Amino acid sequence: MMFRALRSLLLALGVSALSATAGAADKIRWLNDWLPAGDKAVIYLAVQEGLFEDAGIEVEINSGRGSSDVVTKLGTGAADMGTGGLSALMQAQAGAEVPVTAVMSIYTKQPDAVFVAKGDGIDSLQDLKGKTLATATFSASNVTWPLVLEANGMEPDAVKVLKVDPGAMGPMFATGRVDGTINWLTKLPAFEALMNDAGKEIQVLPWSEYGFNGYGLSVFASDRLIEENPTLVARVLDIYKKALRIAIDDPAKAGAALKAMVPDVDADIAAEEFAASARLIDTDLAERDGLGAFEPELLAETWRWVAKAQDLPEDSLDPETSVTREFIPE
């Protein structure tokens, strides 16, 4: 309790516990959960808009290999803040001490979906019975998929699932070798381009419409940084939220910012990818509770899905311990 009170006092006074060196820029090692793409563009936009420079913060951006990698690197001190799926953090913390905390939500809807071709007679989850879907071999969606089927009165083997290399999914779908793919909504623009080349259109079946609710992508911070420099965490979140609003209003600006820092990226595709991501961010829930909030009931539901998917006792984690609302910018 004394530590929390001291931290709150530091935040209120705008005093950093590490501000002994006057005039020196603060530094943040930021770790995205995957390779640069439109859904990761916000942090790059914040740099390009000069938001970090204006705040006297130097930011180093790196890419992880999945949310679990982000949790590990934050926990071991190899990074300070970053993005990852909240379910990965909860899974890591179940029954273990992991010095990482979610400090702001980004996706208030789960990004998982099934992509099918329009006109193929697949208009609902139940229409997938007897069909074949492709999925990335190591996708986190693969663990939850049987539970989504079960929640909708379907047997786990009602739909045949082929685990393939991520690069093979689009061509297999476009050529009709599979009836659809298990994917994230953020990947819709890239798959639409492939399908358009084949003269086809995509129909999306979001899992959130079939009961799979919970928080997805969130901002994490190492507990070390939270304890030693809470005002820096708050400042970075304020910047991230400003950049997020700019990107939602102007996805093209987000795509251009990413392109400026990662030249191999297609700015137009990146803009479309962020626009797809925005559907998971700018939601009724975010409008009601505020951008970045963690609503207790949805937080608990997020954990229930994780516990069931990982065959963990529900009482092995209090989901409230995975997050803090202390730094969510107003």
C-alpha positions as CSV (number, residue, x, y, z in Angstrom):
1,M,0.0,0.0,0.0
2,M,2.9,2.4,0.8
3,F,4.5,1.7,-2.5
4,R,1.2,2.4,-4.4
5,A,0.7,5.6,-2.5
6,L,4.2,6.8,-3.3
7,R,3.8,5.9,-6.9
8,S,0.5,7.9,-7.1
9,L,2.3,10.9,-5.5
10,L,5.1,10.7,-8.0
11,L,2.5,10.7,-10.8
12,A,0.6,13.6,-9.3
13,L,3.8,15.7,-9.0
14,G,5.1,14.7,-12.4
15,V,8.3,13.5,-10.7
16,S,10.3,10.6,-12.1
17,A,12.1,8.2,-9.7
18,L,14.9,8.1,-12.2
19,S,15.2,11.8,-13.0
20,A,18.5,12.4,-11.3
21,T,20.1,13.4,-14.6
22,A,18.6,16.8,-15.5
23,G,18.1,17.5,-19.1
24,A,18.8,13.9,-20.2
25,A,16.1,12.3,-22.5
26,D,14.2,9.4,-21.2
27,K,14.4,6.3,-23.2
28,I,11.9,3.5,-23.9
29,R,12.7,0.2,-25.6
30,W,9.4,-0.6,-27.3
31,L,8.7,-4.2,-28.5
32,N,5.8,-4.9,-31.0
33,D,4.5,-8.4,-30.9
34,W,5.1,-9.0,-34.6
35,L,6.8,-7.7,-37.7
36,P,6.0,-4.2,-39.0
37,A,2.6,-4.0,-40.7
38,G,-0.4,-1.7,-40.6
39,D,-1.7,-3.0,-37.3
40,K,1.6,-2.0,-35.7
41,A,1.7,1.5,-37.2
42,V,0.7,3.5,-34.2
43,I,4.1,3.6,-32.5
44,Y,5.8,4.6,-35.8
45,L,3.2,7.3,-36.3
46,A,4.0,8.7,-32.8
47,V,7.6,9.0,-33.9
48,Q,6.9,10.5,-37.2
49,E,4.5,13.1,-35.7
50,G,7.3,14.1,-33.3
51,L,5.2,13.3,-30.2
52,F,8.1,11.5,-28.5
53,E,10.7,14.1,-29.5
54,D,8.4,16.9,-28.1
55,A,8.1,15.0,-24.9
56,G,11.8,14.5,-24.6
57,I,11.6,10.7,-24.9
58,E,13.9,8.6,-27.1
59,V,12.1,5.5,-28.4
60,E,13.7,2.3,-29.8
61,I,11.3,0.1,-31.7
62,N,11.9,-3.6,-32.2
63,S,9.8,-6.5,-33.3
64,G,9.0,-9.7,-31.3
65,R,7.9,-13.1,-32.4
66,G,4.5,-13.2,-30.9
67,S,2.9,-12.0,-27.6
68,S,4.6,-14.7,-25.5
69,D,7.9,-13.4,-26.7
70,V,7.0,-9.9,-25.7
71,V,6.0,-11.1,-22.2
72,T,9.3,-12.9,-21.8
73,K,11.5,-10.0,-23.0
74,L,9.7,-7.5,-20.8
75,G,9.9,-9.8,-17.9
76,T,13.6,-10.4,-18.3
77,G,14.5,-6.7,-18.9
78,A,15.2,-6.9,-22.6
79,A,12.5,-4.4,-23.3
80,D,10.4,-1.8,-21.4
81,M,7.0,-1.5,-23.0
82,G,5.3,-3.1,-26.0
83,T,2.1,-4.7,-27.4
84,G,0.8,-8.2,-27.0
85,G,-2.4,-10.2,-26.7
86,L,-3.7,-10.1,-23.1
87,S,-4.4,-13.8,-23.2
88,A,-0.7,-14.5,-23.6
89,L,0.1,-12.5,-20.5
90,M,-2.7,-14.2,-18.5
91,Q,-1.5,-17.6,-19.5
92,A,2.0,-16.8,-18.4
93,Q,0.9,-15.4,-15.1
94,A,-1.4,-18.4,-14.2
95,G,0.5,-20.0,-11.3
96,A,3.7,-18.1,-11.8
97,E,5.1,-14.7,-11.0
98,V,5.7,-12.7,-14.2
99,P,6.8,-9.1,-13.7
100,V,4.8,-7.7,-16.6
101,T,1.5,-5.8,-16.4
102,A,-1.1,-4.7,-19.0
103,V,-1.4,-0.9,-18.7
104,M,-3.8,-0.1,-21.5
105,S,-6.2,-2.1,-23.7
106,I,-6.2,-1.6,-27.5
107,Y,-8.5,-4.2,-29.0
108,T,-11.8,-4.5,-27.1
109,K,-12.9,-7.2,-29.5
110,Q,-11.0,-10.4,-30.4
111,P,-9.4,-10.2,-33.8
112,D,-10.0,-13.9,-34.7
113,A,-12.3,-14.6,-37.7
114,V,-13.0,-17.1,-40.5
115,F,-12.6,-15.8,-44.1
116,V,-14.8,-17.5,-46.7
117,A,-15.7,-16.6,-50.3
118,K,-18.9,-14.8,-51.0
119,G,-21.4,-16.9,-52.9
120,D,-20.1,-20.2,-51.6
121,G,-23.2,-20.7,-49.4
122,I,-21.3,-20.1,-46.1
123,D,-23.1,-17.4,-44.2
124,S,-22.7,-18.6,-40.6
125,L,-20.5,-20.8,-38.4
126,Q,-22.9,-23.7,-38.8
127,D,-22.5,-23.6,-42.6
128,L,-18.9,-24.6,-42.1
129,K,-19.8,-28.2,-41.2
130,G,-18.0,-30.6,-43.5
131,K,-15.8,-27.7,-45.0
132,T,-12.1,-27.4,-44.9
133,L,-10.2,-24.4,-43.5
134,A,-6.5,-23.5,-43.6
135,T,-4.8,-22.1,-40.6
136,A,-1.2,-21.0,-39.8
137,T,0.6,-23.9,-38.0
138,F,1.5,-21.9,-34.9
139,S,-1.5,-19.6,-34.7
140,A,-2.9,-18.9,-31.2
141,S,-6.3,-19.2,-32.8
142,N,-5.9,-22.9,-33.2
143,V,-6.2,-23.5,-29.4
144,T,-9.5,-21.6,-29.1
145,W,-11.1,-22.8,-32.3
146,P,-12.5,-26.1,-30.9
147,L,-14.0,-24.1,-28.0
148,V,-15.7,-21.7,-30.3
149,L,-17.3,-24.6,-32.1
150,E,-18.3,-26.2,-28.9
151,A,-19.9,-23.0,-27.7
152,N,-22.0,-23.0,-30.8
153,G,-23.2,-26.6,-30.5
154,M,-20.7,-28.1,-33.0
155,E,-18.3,-31.0,-32.6
156,P,-14.5,-30.1,-32.8
157,D,-14.2,-32.3,-35.9
158,A,-17.2,-30.8,-37.6
159,V,-14.8,-28.7,-39.7
160,K,-11.6,-30.0,-41.1
161,V,-8.6,-27.8,-40.4
162,L,-5.3,-27.9,-42.3
163,K,-2.3,-26.4,-40.5
164,V,0.0,-24.9,-43.2
165,D,2.7,-22.3,-43.6
166,P,1.2,-18.8,-43.3
167,G,2.4,-17.9,-46.8
168,A,0.4,-20.8,-48.3
169,M,-2.9,-19.8,-46.8
170,G,-3.8,-17.1,-49.2
171,P,-3.0,-19.0,-52.4
172,M,-4.8,-22.1,-51.2
173,F,-7.9,-20.0,-50.4
174,A,-7.8,-18.0,-53.7
175,T,-7.4,-21.2,-55.8
176,G,-10.2,-23.0,-54.0
177,R,-8.1,-25.7,-52.4
178,V,-9.7,-24.8,-49.1
179,D,-13.1,-23.3,-48.3
180,G,-11.7,-20.6,-46.1
181,T,-9.0,-19.6,-43.6
182,I,-8.8,-19.0,-39.9
183,N,-7.3,-15.6,-39.6
184,W,-7.2,-12.2,-37.9
185,L,-9.3,-9.3,-39.1
186,T,-6.1,-7.3,-39.4
187,K,-5.0,-9.5,-42.3
188,L,-8.1,-8.9,-44.3
189,P,-6.6,-6.4,-46.8
190,A,-3.8,-8.7,-47.9
191,F,-6.2,-11.6,-48.3
192,E,-8.7,-9.4,-50.2
193,A,-6.0,-8.4,-52.7
194,L,-5.3,-12.1,-53.4
195,M,-9.0,-13.0,-53.7
196,N,-9.6,-9.9,-56.0
197,D,-6.9,-11.2,-58.3
198,A,-8.8,-14.5,-58.5
199,G,-12.1,-12.6,-59.2
200,K,-13.6,-13.5,-55.8
201,E,-14.7,-11.5,-52.7
202,I,-14.3,-12.4,-49.0
203,Q,-17.0,-12.8,-46.5
204,V,-15.9,-12.5,-42.9
205,L,-17.3,-14.5,-39.9
206,P,-15.9,-12.7,-36.8
207,W,-15.6,-15.0,-33.8
208,S,-16.8,-12.2,-31.6
209,E,-20.3,-12.7,-33.2
210,Y,-20.3,-16.2,-32.0
211,G,-19.5,-15.7,-28.3
212,F,-15.7,-15.3,-28.3
213,N,-15.4,-12.1,-26.3
214,G,-12.5,-10.5,-24.5
215,Y,-9.6,-8.1,-24.7
216,G,-7.1,-8.7,-27.4
217,L,-4.0,-6.6,-28.2
218,S,-3.0,-4.4,-25.2
219,V,0.0,-2.3,-24.1
220,F,2.3,-4.0,-21.6
221,A,5.0,-2.6,-19.3
222,S,7.6,-4.2,-17.3
223,D,7.0,-4.0,-13.5
224,R,10.5,-2.7,-13.1
225,L,9.7,0.4,-15.2
226,I,6.3,0.8,-13.5
227,E,8.0,0.8,-10.1
228,E,11.1,2.9,-11.0
229,N,9.6,5.4,-13.4
230,P,5.8,5.6,-13.3
231,T,5.6,9.0,-14.8
232,L,7.4,7.8,-17.9
233,V,4.8,5.0,-18.3
234,A,2.1,7.6,-18.1
235,R,3.8,9.9,-20.6
236,V,4.3,7.1,-23.1
237,L,0.7,6.0,-22.9
238,D,-0.5,9.5,-23.4
239,I,1.6,9.7,-26.6
240,Y,0.4,6.3,-27.8
241,K,-3.2,7.3,-27.2
242,K,-2.7,10.6,-29.2
243,A,-1.2,8.7,-32.1
244,L,-3.9,6.1,-31.9
245,R,-6.6,8.8,-32.4
246,I,-4.6,10.3,-35.3
247,A,-4.4,6.9,-36.9
248,I,-8.1,6.2,-36.5
249,D,-9.0,9.5,-38.1
250,D,-6.4,9.1,-40.9
251,P,-5.3,5.5,-41.6
252,A,-3.3,6.8,-44.6
253,K,-1.1,8.9,-42.3
254,A,-0.4,5.8,-40.2
255,G,0.5,3.8,-43.3
256,A,2.8,6.6,-44.6
257,A,4.5,6.8,-41.2
258,L,5.2,3.1,-41.2
259,K,6.6,3.3,-44.7
260,A,8.9,6.2,-43.7
261,M,10.6,4.1,-41.1
262,V,10.2,0.6,-42.8
263,P,10.7,1.2,-46.5
264,D,9.8,-2.3,-47.6
265,V,6.2,-1.8,-46.4
266,D,3.5,-0.9,-48.9
267,A,1.9,2.2,-47.4
268,D,-1.5,1.7,-49.0
269,I,-1.8,-1.9,-47.7
270,A,-0.5,-0.7,-44.3
271,A,-3.2,1.9,-44.2
272,E,-5.9,-0.7,-45.1
273,E,-4.5,-3.0,-42.4
274,F,-4.8,-0.3,-39.7
275,A,-8.3,0.6,-40.9
276,A,-9.2,-3.1,-40.4
277,S,-7.6,-3.0,-36.9
278,A,-9.6,0.2,-36.1
279,R,-12.8,-1.9,-36.1
280,L,-11.4,-3.7,-33.0
281,I,-10.3,-0.5,-31.3
282,D,-13.0,2.2,-32.0
283,T,-15.9,0.1,-30.6
284,D,-19.0,0.8,-28.6
285,L,-17.2,-0.5,-25.5
286,A,-14.3,1.9,-26.0
287,E,-16.8,4.7,-26.5
288,R,-18.6,3.8,-23.3
289,D,-15.6,3.1,-21.0
290,G,-13.0,5.2,-22.6
291,L,-10.1,4.3,-24.9
292,G,-7.7,2.0,-23.1
293,A,-10.0,0.9,-20.2
294,F,-10.2,-2.6,-18.7
295,E,-13.9,-3.3,-17.9
296,P,-14.1,-5.9,-15.1
297,E,-16.7,-8.2,-16.6
298,L,-15.0,-8.4,-20.0
299,L,-11.6,-8.8,-18.3
300,A,-13.0,-11.8,-16.4
301,E,-14.5,-13.3,-19.6
302,T,-11.1,-12.9,-21.3
303,W,-9.6,-15.1,-18.6
304,R,-12.3,-17.7,-18.7
305,W,-11.6,-18.3,-22.3
306,V,-7.9,-18.5,-21.6
307,A,-8.4,-20.9,-18.7
308,K,-10.6,-23.2,-20.7
309,A,-8.4,-23.2,-23.8
310,Q,-5.3,-24.0,-21.7
311,D,-7.1,-26.4,-19.4
312,L,-6.2,-24.3,-16.4
313,P,-8.2,-24.0,-13.1
314,E,-10.2,-20.8,-13.3
315,D,-9.0,-19.9,-9.8
316,S,-5.3,-20.2,-10.8
317,L,-5.4,-16.5,-11.7
318,D,-7.3,-13.4,-10.6
319,P,-7.5,-11.5,-13.9
320,E,-7.4,-8.2,-12.1
321,T,-3.8,-8.8,-11.2
322,S,-2.8,-8.9,-14.8
323,V,-3.8,-5.2,-15.4
324,T,-3.5,-1.8,-13.8
325,R,-5.8,1.1,-14.5
326,E,-3.4,3.5,-12.9
327,F,-1.9,4.8,-16.1
328,I,-4.8,4.8,-18.5
329,P,-4.8,8.3,-19.9
330,E,-8.0,10.3,-19.6
